[in-house]
Amino acid sequence: MLTLTPQARAIAALALAFLLISGELYRIGNSIVAMFNNSFGQGQFAAASAISVVVGAGVLWFANRAAAGATETWTVAIAQSARLLAVIGLAMAALSLASGLLQDGSGNGFYLGLS
């Protein structure tokens, strides 16, 4: 098992939260949906968005753990910043999921631009 120091955990949480808010972690959902070779039909986008919400919840959990274990002032600040970005990223993923569900799973969604 990989053991991280509180400082490394805070920096890793910030990096993951930034990747979440920038939409880069959204590729995980797209990759999982692509593995099933179009078996979701019109619900492809909604399925990828649902996976993105789960990933966002995981990043938020990790950021909360980083904030709880932080002791130094700068580590606390970084961990709290990661927590804030993770909450925003999770909200974006939830909006993307809502967009996909409201458009019968065929919409472009929040990360790709609502059209």
Disulfide bonds with the S-S distance in Angstrom:
none
